[in-house]
Amino acid sequence: MMPLVLVGFAIMMVFFVPTVFQFLWNITVPEVFGLRTIRYWQAFRLLLMASMIFGAGNFLHFNFNR
């Protein structure tokens, strides 16, 4: 039961987080920097690139300094 709840939560976050990011981008960035608004899949790709560049959401941490 618990893994099913976690999978459901993960799927929900995949759709919720980019929607929040898109909303915040669209109410802030066009007014402040003069850039265009973005769509859902553009927000999803931006978050994916940011997680690859900055390591957000990295659940595997390796310590090679032993």
Summary of the structure (lengths in Angstrom):
residues: 66
radius of gyration: 15.8
end to end distance: 37.8
largest distance: 48.8
contacts: 120
relative contact order: 0.10
helix: 71%
strand: 0%
